[in-house]
Amino acid sequence: MILKLVERFPIIISLGAAVLAFTAAKMVVNEKLLSDIFKAGTNTSVMLSWGLTAIVIAGVLYFGNKKARKVKAATASANATDT
């Protein structure tokens, strides 16, 4: 059932990847070893933490889509040579 939903709505995979990227970025921002960089309460730290989060999410989605297109093109070319 879930596989059929993913095949019908491939955006589900992108949303899941974005959630995982968001979680990873928040873990980095809240790391105790990096608390000097991300000091709570200052405007710079808020902008830095959200900026890092946005960059991580955008990077994961960009490289994921790039990889998916590459795989799709390779599959299409393999199917074209088979016929």
C-alpha positions, 0 to 999 in steps of 0.5 A, a space after each residue: 500500500 505504501 509503495 503504491 502511494 510512493 509510486 503515485 506521489 513521488 513527492 512523498 520521498 522528497 518530503 521525507 528527505 526534507 524532514 530528515 535534513 531538517 532534523 539533522 540540521 537542528 541536531 548540528 545547531 543544538 550540539 553542545 560543542 558548537 554552542 559558542 557559534 549558535 548562542 541562543 538569543 542573538 539575532 546573528 545566531 538565529 539567522 545562522 541556525 535557520 540559514 544552515 537549516 535552509 542550506 542543508 535542506 536545499 542541498 539534500 533536495 537538490 542532490 537527491 533530485 540530481 541523482 534521481 534524474 541521473 538514474 532515470 536517464 540511465 534507466 531510459 537509455 538502458 531500456 532504449 538499447 534493449 529494444 
